[in-house]
Amino acid sequence: DTDAPPPSGCHQPPGMSESALEAHGVASAPETTEQVVREATAEDKQEPESSAVTPAPQENAERRQNTAPRTEVGLLLNLLVATRPAPENQFRNVPLPSFLKAAEQFRNCIAKMGPGFAMGVADMDKNISGMKRACEAEPTSRATLGGFLESEVASGKHKCGDPSKVKLHGTSAAVNFVWLMRGMEFTGTLLQLLLDGDTQAPQTAYPATLGQYHGTFTSMAFRALFFTMPSKETLCQSAALCLDTDGSISERSALVAEDGLRAMNELVPLVQGMIGVCKEFQLWDNRKV
């Protein structure tokens, strides 16, 4: 059905008119993100031991960010740091080209984490591609998240309002954005919990995030995948997540765990902030598929 034009002064409303299968359809995989390698900063000369000051954890983290990443999740972390909006927490200012590079690298990471993430990879392929097409067609107006959502509102394709009444045009970039956010919030939260030691991470993350938008049959399909999710130990020992082979298996595993948790701690608040902006534009719906 053709959506009615949005009411005057309304922000664009998100609603799925496609089936659940269409919302999670497979599209051609995005190009692999080019490796980002940052030059290591020169170490400062150490003061005599008697006057040395132990660096704060935040200082250590900043130093590590200036070194070449050794893991796929470390590379993701660097891309997420580059995506931070300025000023802080002004999520309307998130630069979309940088965010989409980070999203592609996140997709590349979960593609190497086993079959349990296959549906998430397919979902991201479709939605990243849709957003990139829209941004490439209007690079100036869609350079930031705020501009992207304003362009969707101005398109007149959507019916906006309260989340229970919002309806998005089924093939729009707004639909791609909404489902990309939902998938990234779920997967990011799952990995955040898993790497923090929660052995029931999928069961905890799903109902709090993506599960809110799934009906009975879609939910059953997702829950069946929980049994194929890797444990923390299996995930961290994956050679595919390492960019080099230096160090022992235990050392590389510890590095994947550290980089992965730091990356998820960066990703989840970013995605949740972007979801908040979408709600401000009345482009977020709560209907189940």
N, C-alpha and C positions, 0 to 999 in steps of 0.2 A: 504493500500500500504506500501511497505517496504521503510523506509526512507534511503536516501543516506547518507554515512558517512560524518561527518562534515569536511569542508575544513581545510587544515593544518593551525594550529595556531589559529583556531577559537574557541570561547567559545560557549558552548552548547546553542542552540536556543530553546525557548519554543513555541510550537504550538499545538493546540488541534486537534487531529484527531478523537476524539470521539464526539458524539452528545451532545447537551446541557443537555439532561437528564442523559447521562452517566457521564458528568462532575459534576452533582449534584446528583449522585446516593446515595442510602442509604447503609451503611455497618454497621456491628455490632458496638455498642457503645463502646468507650474506657472505660477502667476501671476508676472508680472515683478516682480522685487524693487524696492521703492520706493527712489528715489535717496537716497543718504545724503550730505548736504552738511554739512560741519563748518565752523564759523566760523573764519576765519583769526585766529590769535593776534596780538596787538599786538607789533610789533617793539620790541625793547629799544633804548634809546638807545645809539648807538655811542660807544665811548671814543675819545679821540684816536688817530690812526693809529699813533703811536709805541707805544701800549700795547695795541693791538687784538690779540686772540687769535683765530686761525682756528678755527672750530668743527670738531669731530671729525665724520667721516662719519656716525656714529650720531646725533649731534645734528641734523645736516642732515636725516636721514631722519625723525626724530621731528617736526621742524618741518613737513616736507612732509605728514606724516600729519594735521596739524592744519589743512590747507588744503583747500578744495573740490577733489575729484578732477576731473581734466580728461579722463580716459579711463575706459572700461568696466573695464579691468583695474586702474586706480587705485581705482575704487569697490570692486572685489573685494578689493583689498589692505586697504582700511579695514575691511571686514566680517571678513576673516580675523584682523586684529589684534584686533578686538573679541571674537573667538572663542577667543583664547589661554586655555588653562586656568590656573587659579591653585590652588596654587603652580605655578611653571613645571615643565613636563614631567609633571605629574600628569594624564595624559590621561583617566583615569576621570572627571575633573571637567569635561570639555569640555561646555559648555552646548549641548544639542541644538537648541533653537530658534534660537540664533545661528548654529550650524553649518549648519543647513538653509537659512537665509537666504544664507549664503555659498555653499552648494552651488547654490542657484538662480541666483545671480549668475554663478557659474562656468559653469553651463549656458547662461545668456544670452550669455556671452562666446564660448564655442566655437560657438554657433549662428551667430555672425557671422563665423566664420573660414573658411567655405567648405564644400563638400559632403563633403570628406574626414572631417569630424567629425559627419556626420549620424547615424551609428549610435551614436556616443557620446551625442548629444543624446537620441535615443529611449530609450536605456538609462537615462539620468539621469531623464527624465520619469517613467518607471515606478517607479523605485526611490525617488526623492524623495517621490512621492505616497504610496507604501506606508508609508514611515517617518512622514510627517506624519499620516496617519490613526491610526497607533498612538500617536503622541505626543499627539495631540488627544484621544484616548479616555482616556488616563491621563497627564494633564499633570504631575502631581506626581511619580509614581514614575518617569517617563521623562524627567525634566527634564535629566538628565546622561547621558553615555554609560554610566557604570557602572550607573545606575538602569535604563536602557533594556535593557542586556544581562542584568541580574538579573531583570527582568520576563520576558524571553524564556526564561530558564532555568526560572523558576517556572511558566511556562505549561504545562510538561510535554509540549510538542509535539515536542520534538527529542530526538535520540539523540546524546549527546556522548561525547567521548573523544579519542583520537589523531586528528590530521587525516586520516589515511588511512581512518578508520572513522566519522568524523562524518557525520551525516545530519540536515539541517534539514527542517522541514515546508515543502513546496513553495510555499505561499502566505503564508508568515509574514513579519513585519517583519524578522526576522533574515536571511532570504534577501535582502530588499531592501538591508539594510545591507551585507552581504558584497559584493554585486555593485556597489553604489555605491562602496565603498572601492576595489575592484579597478579600476573604470573611471576613478575620479578619480586614482588613483596612476599609471596608464598615461598618461592625457592630461596630467596635471601634469608628469610626468617628461619626456614628449615635448616639451612647450612649454618646459620649463626648458632642455633640451638645445638645442632649435632657437634660442631667443633668446640662447643662449650661443655660437652659431656652429656647432653640429654639423649638417652637411648631411645626415647619415644618422640624424637623431634618431628617426624612427619605427622604423627597423630596430634601433636600439640599445635604445630604451625597451621595445618590445613583448615580446621574450623574457625580459627581466628583471622584468616585471610581469604584465600580463594574459595574455600568451602561455603562462604556466605552467598556466593553467586551461582552455585551449582544446585540443580535439582537432584532428585533421587538417583536417576540412572547415570548422570554424569559423575555424581559423587561416588557411586559404586565403582565406576571405572577407575577413578583416581585412587581410591582406597586400595584397590587391588594392586596398584603399583608400589604401595608402601613396602610390600614384602620383598621387592627387588632393590630397595634402596641400600646403598653400602653402609657399613658401619664407619665410625670415625677412623678406626685403624686401617681399614681397607682403602678408604678414600685417600688418606694421607700418604699411604705407601704407593699410590699410583705413580708410576714412572712418567706417565703422559702429562702430569701436572708439573713436572720439573723441566726447566729450560737448560739445565746442565747436569752433569753426573758427578760433580765434585762432592766429596764427603761420603760418609757411610749411609746406608739405608735409613738408619735411625735419625741421623742428622738431617737428611733430606725430608723425612717424614715430619720432624719437628718444625722445619721451616715452612712446609706446606700448611701445617696446622696454624702456625703463627700468622703467616701472610693471609691465609684464608679467613681467619677470625677477624683480623683487622680490616680486610676488604668488606666483609659482611657488616661490620660495625659502621663502615662508611656508607655502604649501599642502602641498607634498610632505612635509616633516617632520611636519606635523600629521596628515595622513592615515596616514602610516606608524606614528605613535604610537598612533592609534586602532586600526589593524590589530593592533598588539601587545596592546592590551587585549582585543580579540576573541579572540586566541589564548589569553590567560590564562583566559578563560571557556570555552575549548574549544569555541568556536563557528565555528572556521575549518577548512574542509576543503581538501584538495588534489586532489580528483578533477577530471577534465577533462570538459568538455561539448562 
